[in-house]
């Protein structure tokens, strides 16, 4: 990754998209990050959500996948993107929360939500690394669409 590009750390429940090139880093466990990239404008954005669905009470925060994905698409469109030019890469959704029966499967539900919503928006997924028993650290270059992943 280019050392001259501005870096940004993405915390859970946040999203990031700017026209200026950045390398965005985040760490995922059961959370999911969706990286969107405009193949024409060469700009990208990323979110990091913790839970799949907002239940309608409280703030409609990007900590929920259905809010975070829609907000990221909106942010990309505000930067001039046409949804038809967007492609996605999806990461996370690991089974890292210890529980005796893990009936909630938050990671699996987070991952499935991303796949379903991107299909609804007709945004092709060109790369994914989902599930498993480990967390991930990712570095996303918003200018080149390069993503580096390390299991943690």
GUKOL-307706 format. One record per atom (N, C-alpha, C): residue in three letters; atom name; x, y, z. Coordinates in Angstrom, 2 decimals, decimal comma, padded with zeros to 5 digits. Layout:
! GUKOL-307706
+------+------+---------+---------+---------+
| resn | name |       X |       Y |       Z |
+------+------+---------+---------+---------+
|  Ala |   CA |       X |       Y |       Z |
...
+------+------+---------+---------+---------+
***
This chain:
! GUKOL-307706
+------+------+---------+---------+---------+
| resn | name |       X |       Y |       Z |
+------+------+---------+---------+---------+
|  Unk |    N |  000,85 | -001,18 |  000,00 |
|  Unk |   CA |  000,00 |  000,00 |  000,00 |
|  Unk |    C |  000,89 |  001,24 |  000,00 |
|  Unk |    N |  000,43 |  002,26 | -000,64 |
|  Unk |   CA |  001,18 |  003,50 | -000,80 |
|  Unk |    C |  001,36 |  004,19 |  000,56 |
|  Unk |    N |  002,61 |  004,47 |  000,91 |
|  Unk |   CA |  002,89 |  005,11 |  002,20 |
|  Unk |    C |  002,50 |  006,58 |  002,23 |
|  Unk |    N |  002,25 |  007,18 |  001,08 |
|  Unk |   CA |  001,91 |  008,60 |  001,02 |
|  Unk |    C |  000,42 |  008,87 |  001,17 |
|  Unk |    N | -000,37 |  007,82 |  001,17 |
|  Unk |   CA | -001,81 |  007,97 |  001,30 |
|  Unk |    C | -002,18 |  008,21 |  002,76 |
|  Unk |    N | -003,19 |  009,03 |  002,99 |
|  Unk |   CA | -003,66 |  009,33 |  004,34 |
|  Unk |    C | -004,29 |  008,07 |  004,94 |
|  Unk |    N | -004,02 |  007,82 |  006,21 |
|  Unk |   CA | -004,61 |  006,66 |  006,88 |
|  Unk |    C | -005,75 |  007,10 |  007,78 |
|  Unk |    N | -006,67 |  006,19 |  007,99 |
|  Unk |   CA | -007,84 |  006,45 |  008,84 |
|  Unk |    C | -008,20 |  005,14 |  009,53 |
|  Unk |    N | -008,43 |  005,20 |  010,86 |
|  Unk |   CA | -008,90 |  004,01 |  011,58 |
|  Unk |    C | -010,41 |  004,09 |  011,69 |
|  Unk |    N | -011,08 |  003,02 |  011,29 |
|  Unk |   CA | -012,54 |  002,96 |  011,33 |
|  Unk |    C | -012,99 |  002,17 |  012,56 |
|  Unk |    N | -013,69 |  002,84 |  013,45 |
|  Unk |   CA | -014,22 |  002,22 |  014,66 |
|  Unk |    C | -015,53 |  001,51 |  014,35 |
|  Unk |    N | -015,94 |  000,56 |  015,20 |
|  Unk |   CA | -017,25 | -000,06 |  015,03 |
|  Unk |    C | -018,36 |  000,99 |  015,01 |
|  Unk |    N | -019,38 |  000,74 |  014,23 |
|  Unk |   CA | -020,55 |  001,61 |  014,09 |
|  Unk |    C | -020,23 |  002,89 |  013,31 |
|  Unk |    N | -019,14 |  002,87 |  012,53 |
|  Unk |   CA | -018,80 |  004,02 |  011,71 |
|  Unk |    C | -018,77 |  003,63 |  010,24 |
|  Unk |    N | -018,79 |  004,65 |  009,40 |
|  Unk |   CA | -018,54 |  004,46 |  007,98 |
|  Unk |    C | -017,67 |  005,59 |  007,49 |
|  Unk |    N | -017,00 |  005,35 |  006,37 |
|  Unk |   CA | -016,04 |  006,32 |  005,85 |
|  Unk |    C | -016,08 |  006,29 |  004,33 |
|  Unk |    N | -016,17 |  007,46 |  003,73 |
|  Unk |   CA | -016,05 |  007,61 |  002,28 |
|  Unk |    C | -015,68 |  009,05 |  001,98 |
|  Unk |    N | -014,57 |  009,25 |  001,29 |
|  Unk |   CA | -014,12 |  010,57 |  000,86 |
|  Unk |    C | -013,52 |  010,44 | -000,52 |
|  Unk |    N | -013,52 |  011,53 | -001,26 |
|  Unk |   CA | -012,95 |  011,51 | -002,61 |
|  Unk |    C | -011,42 |  011,40 | -002,57 |
|  Unk |    N | -010,80 |  011,96 | -001,54 |
|  Unk |   CA | -009,35 |  011,90 | -001,41 |
|  Unk |    C | -008,92 |  010,49 | -001,01 |
|  Unk |    N | -007,85 |  009,93 | -001,63 |
|  Unk |   CA | -007,41 |  008,57 | -001,31 |
|  Unk |    C | -007,01 |  008,40 |  000,15 |
|  Unk |    N | -007,44 |  007,30 |  000,73 |
|  Unk |   CA | -007,11 |  006,93 |  002,11 |
|  Unk |    C | -006,84 |  005,43 |  002,17 |
|  Unk |    N | -006,08 |  005,03 |  003,16 |
|  Unk |   CA | -006,02 |  003,63 |  003,55 |
|  Unk |    C | -006,74 |  003,54 |  004,88 |
|  Unk |    N | -007,84 |  002,80 |  004,88 |
|  Unk |   CA | -008,69 |  002,68 |  006,05 |
|  Unk |    C | -008,44 |  001,32 |  006,69 |
|  Unk |    N | -008,17 |  001,34 |  007,99 |
|  Unk |   CA | -007,95 |  000,08 |  008,70 |
|  Unk |    C | -009,05 | -000,12 |  009,73 |
|  Unk |    N | -009,37 | -001,39 |  009,97 |
|  Unk |   CA | -010,34 | -001,74 |  011,00 |
|  Unk |    C | -010,09 | -003,18 |  011,42 |
|  Unk |    N | -010,61 | -003,53 |  012,57 |
|  Unk |   CA | -010,49 | -004,89 |  013,10 |
|  Unk |    C | -011,89 | -005,44 |  013,29 |
|  Unk |    N | -012,12 | -006,64 |  012,76 |
|  Unk |   CA | -013,44 | -007,26 |  012,77 |
|  Unk |    C | -013,42 | -008,59 |  013,50 |
|  Unk |    N | -014,44 | -008,83 |  014,28 |
|  Unk |   CA | -014,67 | -010,14 |  014,87 |
|  Unk |    C | -015,95 | -010,68 |  014,25 |
|  Unk |    N | -017,05 | -010,58 |  015,00 |
|  Unk |   CA | -018,35 | -010,96 |  014,44 |
|  Unk |    C | -018,93 | -009,82 |  013,60 |
|  Unk |    N | -018,31 | -008,64 |  013,69 |
|  Unk |   CA | -018,74 | -007,49 |  012,88 |
|  Unk |    C | -018,42 | -007,74 |  011,41 |
|  Unk |    N | -019,03 | -006,95 |  010,55 |
|  Unk |   CA | -018,79 | -007,04 |  009,11 |
|  Unk |    C | -018,44 | -005,66 |  008,58 |
|  Unk |    N | -017,52 | -005,65 |  007,62 |
|  Unk |   CA | -017,19 | -004,43 |  006,88 |
|  Unk |    C | -017,52 | -004,66 |  005,41 |
|  Unk |    N | -018,23 | -003,72 |  004,83 |
|  Unk |   CA | -018,51 | -003,71 |  003,40 |
|  Unk |    C | -017,66 | -002,60 |  002,79 |
|  Unk |    N | -016,82 | -002,96 |  001,83 |
|  Unk |   CA | -016,02 | -001,98 |  001,08 |
|  Unk |    C | -016,70 | -001,77 | -000,26 |
|  Unk |    N | -017,07 | -000,55 | -000,57 |
|  Unk |   CA | -017,63 | -000,22 | -001,88 |
|  Unk |    C | -016,60 |  000,57 | -002,66 |
|  Unk |    N | -016,55 |  000,30 | -003,97 |
|  Unk |   CA | -015,58 |  000,97 | -004,83 |
|  Unk |    C | -016,26 |  001,33 | -006,14 |
|  Unk |    N | -016,06 |  002,59 | -006,57 |
|  Unk |   CA | -016,59 |  003,06 | -007,83 |
|  Unk |    C | -015,52 |  002,84 | -008,90 |
|  Unk |    N | -015,79 |  001,95 | -009,84 |
|  Unk |   CA | -014,80 |  001,56 | -010,85 |
|  Unk |    C | -014,52 |  002,68 | -011,85 |
|  Unk |    N | -015,41 |  003,66 | -011,95 |
|  Unk |   CA | -015,20 |  004,78 | -012,88 |
|  Unk |    C | -014,49 |  005,96 | -012,20 |
|  Unk |    N | -014,96 |  006,34 | -011,02 |
|  Unk |   CA | -014,39 |  007,49 | -010,32 |
|  Unk |    C | -013,14 |  007,14 | -009,51 |
|  Unk |    N | -012,90 |  005,84 | -009,29 |
|  Unk |   CA | -011,74 |  005,36 | -008,51 |
|  Unk |    C | -011,77 |  005,91 | -007,08 |
|  Unk |    N | -012,96 |  005,82 | -006,47 |
|  Unk |   CA | -013,11 |  006,21 | -005,07 |
|  Unk |    C | -013,82 |  005,07 | -004,33 |
|  Unk |    N | -013,57 |  005,00 | -003,01 |
|  Unk |   CA | -014,17 |  003,93 | -002,25 |
|  Unk |    C | -014,64 |  004,38 | -000,89 |
|  Unk |    N | -015,42 |  003,52 | -000,27 |
|  Unk |   CA | -015,92 |  003,76 |  001,07 |
|  Unk |    C | -016,08 |  002,44 |  001,80 |
|  Unk |    N | -016,18 |  002,52 |  003,11 |
|  Unk |   CA | -016,25 |  001,32 |  003,93 |
|  Unk |    C | -017,12 |  001,58 |  005,16 |
|  Unk |    N | -017,81 |  000,53 |  005,62 |
|  Unk |   CA | -018,53 |  000,62 |  006,89 |
|  Unk |    C | -018,06 | -000,50 |  007,80 |
|  Unk |    N | -018,48 | -000,44 |  009,05 |
|  Unk |   CA | -018,14 | -001,46 |  010,06 |
|  Unk |    C | -019,34 | -001,55 |  010,98 |
|  Unk |    N | -020,14 | -002,59 |  010,76 |
|  Unk |   CA | -021,35 | -002,71 |  011,59 |
|  Unk |    C | -021,28 | -003,91 |  012,51 |
|  Unk |    N | -022,03 | -003,80 |  013,61 |
|  Unk |   CA | -021,95 | -004,75 |  014,72 |
|  Unk |    C | -023,12 | -005,74 |  014,78 |
|  Unk |    N | -024,29 | -005,30 |  014,35 |
|  Unk |   CA | -025,51 | -006,10 |  014,44 |
|  Unk |    C | -026,24 | -006,03 |  013,10 |
|  Unk |    N | -026,98 | -007,08 |  012,74 |
|  Unk |   CA | -027,59 | -007,09 |  011,41 |
|  Unk |    C | -028,70 | -006,06 |  011,21 |
|  Unk |    N | -029,70 | -006,04 |  012,08 |
|  Unk |   CA | -030,90 | -005,25 |  011,80 |
|  Unk |    C | -031,25 | -004,28 |  012,91 |
|  Unk |    N | -031,55 | -003,04 |  012,49 |
|  Unk |   CA | -032,10 | -002,05 |  013,42 |
|  Unk |    C | -033,55 | -002,43 |  013,68 |
|  Unk |    N | -033,95 | -002,45 |  014,96 |
|  Unk |   CA | -035,31 | -002,88 |  015,31 |
|  Unk |    C | -036,33 | -001,75 |  015,34 |
|  Unk |    N | -035,90 | -000,55 |  014,96 |
|  Unk |   CA | -036,85 |  000,56 |  014,90 |
|  Unk |    C | -036,92 |  001,39 |  016,17 |
|  Unk |    N | -036,27 |  000,95 |  017,26 |
|  Unk |   CA | -036,27 |  001,76 |  018,47 |
|  Unk |    C | -034,91 |  002,40 |  018,64 |
|  Unk |    N | -034,89 |  003,57 |  019,24 |
|  Unk |   CA | -033,63 |  004,28 |  019,40 |
|  Unk |    C | -033,15 |  004,86 |  018,09 |
|  Unk |    N | -031,88 |  005,21 |  018,05 |
|  Unk |   CA | -031,28 |  005,86 |  016,90 |
|  Unk |    C | -031,00 |  004,87 |  015,78 |
|  Unk |    N | -031,31 |  005,23 |  014,55 |
|  Unk |   CA | -031,01 |  004,41 |  013,37 |
|  Unk |    C | -029,52 |  004,55 |  013,06 |
|  Unk |    N | -028,71 |  003,87 |  013,81 |
|  Unk |   CA | -027,26 |  004,02 |  013,79 |
|  Unk |    C | -026,60 |  003,08 |  012,79 |
|  Unk |    N | -025,43 |  003,47 |  012,24 |
|  Unk |   CA | -024,69 |  002,55 |  011,38 |
|  Unk |    C | -024,07 |  001,38 |  012,14 |
|  Unk |    N | -024,40 |  001,22 |  013,41 |
|  Unk |   CA | -023,97 | -000,01 |  014,09 |
|  Unk |    C | -024,80 | -001,19 |  013,61 |
|  Unk |    N | -025,90 | -000,90 |  012,92 |
|  Unk |   CA | -026,78 | -001,92 |  012,34 |
|  Unk |    C | -026,51 | -002,03 |  010,84 |
|  Unk |    N | -026,37 | -003,25 |  010,36 |
|  Unk |   CA | -026,03 | -003,48 |  008,96 |
|  Unk |    C | -026,99 | -002,88 |  007,97 |
|  Unk |    N | -028,30 | -003,02 |  008,21 |
|  Unk |   CA | -029,25 | -002,48 |  007,23 |
|  Unk |    C | -029,16 | -000,96 |  007,14 |
|  Unk |    N | -028,76 | -000,31 |  008,20 |
|  Unk |   CA | -028,56 |  001,15 |  008,16 |
|  Unk |    C | -027,20 |  001,46 |  007,54 |
|  Unk |    N | -026,15 |  000,76 |  007,98 |
|  Unk |   CA | -024,78 |  001,05 |  007,55 |
|  Unk |    C | -024,59 |  000,87 |  006,05 |
|  Unk |    N | -025,19 | -000,16 |  005,48 |
|  Unk |   CA | -025,02 | -000,41 |  004,04 |
|  Unk |    C | -025,74 |  000,67 |  003,23 |
|  Unk |    N | -026,97 |  000,98 |  003,61 |
|  Unk |   CA | -027,71 |  002,04 |  002,89 |
|  Unk |    C | -027,01 |  003,39 |  003,02 |
|  Unk |    N | -026,51 |  003,71 |  004,22 |
|  Unk |   CA | -025,82 |  004,99 |  004,42 |
|  Unk |    C | -024,54 |  005,06 |  003,60 |
|  Unk |    N | -023,82 |  003,94 |  003,49 |
|  Unk |   CA | -022,59 |  003,94 |  002,70 |
|  Unk |    C | -022,90 |  004,15 |  001,22 |
|  Unk |    N | -023,93 |  003,51 |  000,72 |
|  Unk |   CA | -024,34 |  003,72 | -000,68 |
|  Unk |    C | -024,71 |  005,19 | -000,89 |
|  Unk |    N | -025,49 |  005,75 |  000,03 |
|  Unk |   CA | -025,87 |  007,18 | -000,06 |
|  Unk |    C | -024,64 |  008,08 | -000,08 |
|  Unk |    N | -023,67 |  007,79 |  000,80 |
|  Unk |   CA | -022,45 |  008,60 |  000,87 |
|  Unk |    C | -021,68 |  008,53 | -000,45 |
|  Unk |    N | -021,59 |  007,33 | -001,03 |
|  Unk |   CA | -020,90 |  007,17 | -002,32 |
|  Unk |    C | -021,62 |  007,96 | -003,42 |
|  Unk |    N | -022,95 |  007,93 | -003,39 |
|  Unk |   CA | -023,72 |  008,69 | -004,38 |
|  Unk |    C | -023,52 |  010,19 | -004,20 |
|  Unk |    N | -023,41 |  010,65 | -002,97 |
|  Unk |   CA | -023,15 |  012,08 | -002,72 |
|  Unk |    C | -021,78 |  012,50 | -003,26 |
|  Unk |    N | -020,85 |  011,54 | -003,30 |
|  Unk |   CA | -019,52 |  011,82 | -003,87 |
|  Unk |    C | -019,53 |  011,74 | -005,39 |
|  Unk |    N | -020,68 |  011,44 | -005,99 |
|  Unk |   CA | -020,80 |  011,41 | -007,44 |
|  Unk |    C | -020,90 |  010,03 | -008,05 |
|  Unk |    N | -020,89 |  009,01 | -007,24 |
|  Unk |   CA | -020,96 |  007,64 | -007,77 |
|  Unk |    C | -022,34 |  007,32 | -008,32 |
|  Unk |    N | -022,33 |  006,52 | -009,36 |
|  Unk |   CA | -023,53 |  005,91 | -009,89 |
|  Unk |    C | -023,54 |  004,49 | -009,35 |
|  Unk |    N | -024,66 |  004,07 | -008,76 |
|  Unk |   CA | -024,71 |  002,74 | -008,15 |
|  Unk |    C | -024,33 |  001,64 | -009,14 |
|  Unk |    N | -024,59 |  001,85 | -010,42 |
|  Unk |   CA | -024,25 |  000,84 | -011,43 |
|  Unk |    C | -022,75 |  000,64 | -011,57 |
|  Unk |    N | -021,94 |  001,59 | -011,08 |
|  Unk |   CA | -020,48 |  001,49 | -011,18 |
|  Unk |    C | -019,83 |  000,95 | -009,91 |
|  Unk |    N | -020,64 |  000,59 | -008,91 |
|  Unk |   CA | -020,09 |  000,14 | -007,64 |
|  Unk |    C | -019,87 | -001,38 | -007,64 |
|  Unk |    N | -018,77 | -001,78 | -007,00 |
|  Unk |   CA | -018,50 | -003,18 | -006,70 |
|  Unk |    C | -018,20 | -003,26 | -005,21 |
|  Unk |    N | -018,35 | -004,46 | -004,64 |
|  Unk |   CA | -018,19 | -004,63 | -003,20 |
|  Unk |    C | -017,20 | -005,73 | -002,87 |
|  Unk |    N | -016,56 | -005,55 | -001,70 |
|  Unk |   CA | -015,78 | -006,58 | -001,04 |
|  Unk |    C | -016,30 | -006,64 |  000,38 |
|  Unk |    N | -016,47 | -007,85 |  000,92 |
|  Unk |   CA | -017,12 | -008,03 |  002,22 |
|  Unk |    C | -016,24 | -008,89 |  003,12 |
|  Unk |    N | -016,06 | -008,44 |  004,36 |
|  Unk |   CA | -015,16 | -009,11 |  005,30 |
|  Unk |    C | -015,80 | -009,22 |  006,68 |
|  Unk |    N | -015,40 | -010,25 |  007,44 |
|  Unk |   CA | -015,79 | -010,38 |  008,83 |
|  Unk |    C | -016,80 | -011,47 |  009,06 |
|  Unk |    N | -017,65 | -011,26 |  010,05 |
|  Unk |   CA | -018,69 | -012,23 |  010,37 |
|  Unk |    C | -018,16 | -013,49 |  011,02 |
|  Unk |    N | -017,04 | -013,35 |  011,73 |
|  Unk |   CA | -016,46 | -014,52 |  012,38 |
|  Unk |    C | -017,26 | -014,98 |  013,58 |
|  Unk |    N | -017,08 | -016,25 |  013,91 |
|  Unk |   CA | -017,72 | -016,85 |  015,08 |
|  Unk |    C | -016,75 | -016,71 |  016,25 |
|  Unk |    N | -016,61 | -015,49 |  016,76 |
|  Unk |   CA | -015,59 | -015,22 |  017,77 |
|  Unk |    C | -016,16 | -014,96 |  019,16 |
|  Unk |    N | -017,47 | -014,86 |  019,28 |
|  Unk |   CA | -018,07 | -014,63 |  020,58 |
|  Unk |    C | -018,26 | -015,97 |  021,27 |
|  Unk |    N | -017,72 | -016,08 |  022,47 |
|  Unk |   CA | -017,83 | -017,36 |  023,17 |
|  Unk |    C | -019,20 | -017,48 |  023,82 |
|  Unk |    N | -019,85 | -018,57 |  023,51 |
|  Unk |   CA | -021,15 | -018,86 |  024,12 |
|  Unk |    C | -021,34 | -020,36 |  024,06 |
|  Unk |    N | -022,08 | -020,89 |  025,00 |
|  Unk |   CA | -022,19 | -022,35 |  025,09 |
|  Unk |    C | -022,86 | -022,97 |  023,87 |
|  Unk |    N | -023,85 | -022,30 |  023,32 |
|  Unk |   CA | -024,51 | -022,89 |  022,15 |
|  Unk |    C | -024,48 | -021,98 |  020,93 |
|  Unk |    N | -024,09 | -020,72 |  021,12 |
|  Unk |   CA | -023,98 | -019,75 |  020,04 |
|  Unk |    C | -025,22 | -019,72 |  019,15 |
|  Unk |    N | -026,40 | -019,76 |  019,76 |
|  Unk |   CA | -027,63 | -019,76 |  018,99 |
|  Unk |    C | -027,85 | -018,44 |  018,26 |
|  Unk |    N | -027,23 | -017,38 |  018,73 |
|  Unk |   CA | -027,46 | -016,08 |  018,10 |
|  Unk |    C | -026,72 | -015,94 |  016,78 |
|  Unk |    N | -025,57 | -016,55 |  016,63 |
|  Unk |   CA | -024,78 | -016,53 |  015,40 |
|  Unk |    C | -024,71 | -015,13 |  014,79 |
|  Unk |    N | -024,33 | -014,15 |  015,60 |
|  Unk |   CA | -024,29 | -012,76 |  015,14 |
|  Unk |    C | -023,42 | -012,61 |  013,89 |
|  Unk |    N | -022,24 | -013,22 |  013,91 |
|  Unk |   CA | -021,35 | -013,11 |  012,76 |
|  Unk |    C | -021,98 | -013,63 |  011,49 |
|  Unk |    N | -022,59 | -014,79 |  011,57 |
|  Unk |   CA | -023,24 | -015,39 |  010,39 |
|  Unk |    C | -024,39 | -014,53 |  009,90 |
|  Unk |    N | -025,18 | -014,00 |  010,84 |
|  Unk |   CA | -026,31 | -013,14 |  010,46 |
|  Unk |    C | -025,82 | -011,82 |  009,86 |
|  Unk |    N | -024,74 | -011,25 |  010,42 |
|  Unk |   CA | -024,16 | -010,03 |  009,84 |
|  Unk |    C | -023,69 | -010,26 |  008,41 |
|  Unk |    N | -023,00 | -011,39 |  008,19 |
|  Unk |   CA | -022,49 | -011,70 |  006,86 |
|  Unk |    C | -023,63 | -011,91 |  005,86 |
|  Unk |    N | -024,64 | -012,66 |  006,26 |
|  Unk |   CA | -025,76 | -012,93 |  005,36 |
|  Unk |    C | -026,50 | -011,66 |  004,99 |
|  Unk |    N | -026,63 | -010,75 |  005,95 |
|  Unk |   CA | -027,30 | -009,48 |  005,67 |
|  Unk |    C | -026,56 | -008,71 |  004,57 |
|  Unk |    N | -025,23 | -008,67 |  004,65 |
|  Unk |   CA | -024,45 | -007,97 |  003,63 |
|  Unk |    C | -024,68 | -008,59 |  002,26 |
|  Unk |    N | -024,62 | -009,90 |  002,18 |
|  Unk |   CA | -024,81 | -010,58 |  000,90 |
|  Unk |    C | -026,21 | -010,29 |  000,34 |
|  Unk |    N | -027,21 | -010,36 |  001,19 |
|  Unk |   CA | -028,59 | -010,13 |  000,75 |
|  Unk |    C | -028,81 | -008,69 |  000,30 |
|  Unk |    N | -028,34 | -007,73 |  001,09 |
|  Unk |   CA | -028,57 | -006,32 |  000,75 |
|  Unk |    C | -027,82 | -005,91 | -000,52 |
|  Unk |    N | -026,59 | -006,38 | -000,67 |
|  Unk |   CA | -025,84 | -006,04 | -001,88 |
|  Unk |    C | -026,52 | -006,64 | -003,11 |
|  Unk |    N | -027,08 | -007,84 | -002,98 |
|  Unk |   CA | -027,83 | -008,44 | -004,09 |
|  Unk |    C | -029,07 | -007,60 | -004,41 |
|  Unk |    N | -029,78 | -007,15 | -003,37 |
|  Unk |   CA | -030,96 | -006,30 | -003,58 |
|  Unk |    C | -030,60 | -005,02 | -004,31 |
|  Unk |    N | -029,45 | -004,45 | -003,98 |
|  Unk |   CA | -029,00 | -003,21 | -004,62 |
|  Unk |    C | -028,31 | -003,47 | -005,96 |
|  Unk |    N | -028,17 | -004,75 | -006,32 |
|  Unk |   CA | -027,52 | -005,15 | -007,58 |
|  Unk |    C | -026,06 | -004,66 | -007,64 |
|  Unk |    N | -025,38 | -004,74 | -006,48 |
|  Unk |   CA | -023,96 | -004,39 | -006,41 |
|  Unk |    C | -023,18 | -005,70 | -006,35 |
|  Unk |    N | -022,39 | -006,00 | -007,39 |
|  Unk |   CA | -021,67 | -007,28 | -007,40 |
|  Unk |    C | -020,59 | -007,34 | -006,32 |
|  Unk |    N | -020,48 | -008,52 | -005,71 |
|  Unk |   CA | -019,44 | -008,78 | -004,72 |
|  Unk |    C | -018,29 | -009,44 | -005,46 |
|  Unk |    N | -017,14 | -008,75 | -005,52 |
|  Unk |   CA | -016,01 | -009,26 | -006,28 |
|  Unk |    C | -014,99 | -009,98 | -005,39 |
|  Unk |    N | -015,13 | -009,86 | -004,06 |
|  Unk |   CA | -014,26 | -010,58 | -003,13 |
|  Unk |    C | -014,96 | -010,64 | -001,79 |
|  Unk |    N | -014,70 | -011,73 | -001,05 |
|  Unk |   CA | -015,26 | -011,84 |  000,28 |
|  Unk |    C | -014,41 | -012,78 |  001,12 |
|  Unk |    N | -014,39 | -012,50 |  002,41 |
|  Unk |   CA | -013,76 | -013,36 |  003,40 |
|  Unk |    C | -014,65 | -013,29 |  004,63 |
|  Unk |    N | -015,50 | -014,30 |  004,77 |
|  Unk |   CA | -016,55 | -014,28 |  005,79 |
|  Unk |    C | -016,50 | -015,55 |  006,63 |
|  Unk |    N | -016,93 | -015,42 |  007,89 |
|  Unk |   CA | -017,06 | -016,57 |  008,77 |
|  Unk |    C | -015,75 | -017,01 |  009,38 |
|  Unk |    N | -015,71 | -018,25 |  009,78 |
|  Unk |   CA | -014,53 | -018,79 |  010,43 |
|  Unk |    C | -014,52 | -018,48 |  011,92 |
|  Unk |    N | -013,44 | -018,89 |  012,57 |
|  Unk |   CA | -013,33 | -018,73 |  014,03 |
|  Unk |    C | -012,35 | -017,66 |  014,46 |
|  Unk |    N | -011,87 | -016,83 |  013,52 |
|  Unk |   CA | -010,88 | -015,81 |  013,85 |
|  Unk |    C | -011,37 | -014,43 |  013,45 |
|  Unk |    N | -010,82 | -013,43 |  014,13 |
|  Unk |   CA | -011,05 | -012,06 |  013,74 |
|  Unk |    C | -010,15 | -011,71 |  012,57 |
|  Unk |    N | -010,35 | -010,53 |  012,01 |
|  Unk |   CA | -009,57 | -010,07 |  010,88 |
|  Unk |    C | -009,20 | -008,61 |  011,06 |
|  Unk |    N | -008,00 | -008,27 |  010,64 |
|  Unk |   CA | -007,64 | -006,87 |  010,48 |
|  Unk |    C | -007,60 | -006,63 |  008,98 |
|  Unk |    N | -008,24 | -005,56 |  008,53 |
|  Unk |   CA | -008,19 | -005,26 |  007,10 |
|  Unk |    C | -007,68 | -003,84 |  006,89 |
|  Unk |    N | -007,02 | -003,66 |  005,76 |
|  Unk |   CA | -006,56 | -002,36 |  005,28 |
|  Unk |    C | -007,18 | -002,18 |  003,89 |
|  Unk |    N | -007,96 | -001,13 |  003,70 |
|  Unk |   CA | -008,66 | -000,88 |  002,44 |
|  Unk |    C | -008,15 |  000,41 |  001,84 |
|  Unk |    N | -007,59 |  000,32 |  000,63 |
|  Unk |   CA | -007,15 |  001,50 | -000,10 |
|  Unk |    C | -008,32 |  002,00 | -000,93 |
|  Unk |    N | -008,86 |  003,15 | -000,57 |
|  Unk |   CA | -010,07 |  003,67 | -001,22 |
|  Unk |    C | -009,81 |  004,13 | -002,65 |
|  Unk |    N | -008,56 |  004,28 | -003,04 |
|  Unk |   CA | -008,23 |  004,75 | -004,39 |
|  Unk |    C | -007,98 |  003,60 | -005,36 |
|  Unk |    N | -007,46 |  002,48 | -004,85 |
|  Unk |   CA | -007,10 |  001,36 | -005,73 |
|  Unk |    C | -008,02 |  000,15 | -005,57 |
|  Unk |    N | -008,82 |  000,14 | -004,52 |
|  Unk |   CA | -009,71 | -000,97 | -004,16 |
|  Unk |    C | -008,92 | -002,19 | -003,64 |
|  Unk |    N | -007,65 | -002,00 | -003,33 |
|  Unk |   CA | -006,86 | -003,09 | -002,77 |
|  Unk |    C | -007,23 | -003,26 | -001,29 |
|  Unk |    N | -007,41 | -004,52 | -000,89 |
|  Unk |   CA | -007,67 | -004,84 |  000,52 |
|  Unk |    C | -006,64 | -005,87 |  000,96 |
|  Unk |    N | -006,02 | -005,59 |  002,08 |
|  Unk |   CA | -005,12 | -006,56 |  002,71 |
|  Unk |    C | -005,79 | -007,03 |  003,98 |
|  Unk |    N | -005,71 | -008,33 |  004,21 |
|  Unk |   CA | -006,36 | -008,93 |  005,37 |
|  Unk |    C | -005,35 | -009,76 |  006,14 |
|  Unk |    N | -005,45 | -009,67 |  007,47 |
|  Unk |   CA | -004,63 | -010,52 |  008,34 |
|  Unk |    C | -005,56 | -011,09 |  009,39 |
|  Unk |    N | -005,48 | -012,41 |  009,60 |
|  Unk |   CA | -006,27 | -013,02 |  010,67 |
|  Unk |    C | -005,64 | -012,69 |  012,02 |
|  Unk |    N | -006,50 | -012,40 |  013,00 |
|  Unk |   CA | -006,02 | -012,07 |  014,34 |
|  Unk |    C | -006,68 | -012,95 |  015,39 |
+------+------+---------+---------+---------+
***
